[in-house]
Amino acid sequence: MSTAQLRLASTVMLVRDAPAGFEVLLLRRNKDLAFAGGAHVFPGGSVDVNDGDPTLTARCSGLDPSEADARLGVTDALRFYVAALREAYEEAGILLVVDDLRRPASDLELQLRVARRALVEGERSFAQIVQHLDLVLDVGALIYVAHWITPEGAPRRFDTRFFLARVPPQQLATPDRSEIVGEVWITPERALDAYYQGQFELVLPTVKNLEFLASFGDVETLLDAARALTSVPPIQPRFYRRPDGSVAVALPDAPEYRQASATVLASGEALPTRPATGP
């Protein structure tokens, strides 16, 4: 079985109001990336050691450290929230901060765009940007909704917390053009249709979370339901091989799950990102 170390990670599903109900932001990963290359994903990535920097957690609003720990069931949980905000900013150019009425929104957007280039190019850290622009991170805008763990047998494994948040109307998504090469605001239903028609590549957690989103008709109903969640159990699927030798993923309630515990991806074999076909 794979000995790949689990990396802590955070992902955020960013939603906005739309004529057809609401849309969610999906980013297309560079096809050359080792993990889910070419797939459409929500903004997210590994929790960095600096995400727990006291200078950052001291600038978090809407959720105190003890509340965050209780919600996620771990200590120092604010780092997961900070990581989700940082990744959304780095990958998509969207940063959720508490409104500062002293500063016009247009001024802040310009400052954030300039600072983001410095972040992506490694010239400044996220903490430096937050301090320099005197930002207050709106962790209270993030609603914890899911917890997925990459199956054993993968060369890279993540222990990922999924959050949900509404995007301020003035913020536009702009991919970093390095790891992320494209973006789309799309209804969950259309994203799932594109997946089953072979137009989108999606990993299983993205599919299942899109199904969750698609069960609601508008942003307010979705957010209310997400806030009402009292338990977020971890989900760890397993890989299994189909009769044609291809790899698929089984959820714990699937009959294939018990037969899948010894499946390991071969060297160079990618995570399944397309719907399974055939028996």
C-alpha positions, 0 to 999 in steps of 0.5 A: 500500500502507498506510503504517501504522507497525508498533506493537510489541505483546504478548498473553498467553493465560491458561489454567486447569485445568477439568473439561473439561481447561482453559479460556482467557480471552477478552475482548470488546472494545468494539464502538466501538474502531477495532481489532477492535471487538466481537471476542473477544481475548486480553489484550494491547496495544501495548508502552509506552515505559515497559515497558522502565523499569529500575525494572520490568525490575529487578523481573522474576523467572524470566528474565534480560535476555539470555535474553529477548533470545535467545528473542525475537530482539530487544534489550530483550525484557523490555519485551514480557514486562512489556507482556504482564503489564501489559495482562493486569492492566489489561484483565482484572485478572490480574497474575502475580507471584512469591509473597510468603509474608510477605503473605496472598494475600487481602491482595494481591488486595485491594491489586491490585484497588484499585491497578488502578482507579488504573491504569485511571483514569490516576492511577498508572503500572504502575511506581508500582504495582509499586514501591508494592506491592513486587511481583516480576513473574513473567516466567518464567511467560510462555512465548513461543509465537507471533509475528504481524504485521498484514497490509499494507493495514490502517490499524493494524498490530501486530508482536505477540508471543504468550505463554502462562501459567497463571493462579493459582487465586485470581485472577479476571478482571474486565474494565475495562468501558471497552475491555473489556466482557465476559469468558469462560473457555472451552475452546478447542474451544467458542470455535472452535465459537462462531466458526464458528457466528457467535457470536464474532468473532475475528481470524485470529491468535486463531483459529490460536492457539486451534487450537494450544491445542485440540490439547492435553488439559490444561494441563501437556501444553500448557505442556510442549509450549510450553516445548519450542518451539525456533523461533517464526517470524513470520507475516504474512498478507495481505488479499485480496478475495473475488468478492463484494468482501469482505476475507479473510485468506490465510496464506503457504501459501494459494494466495490469498497471492501474489495478495493483495499489493496489497489495502488496506482501504478507509476504515472497512473493518474487519478480518475477524472472521467465517469466510469463506463461499462460494467 
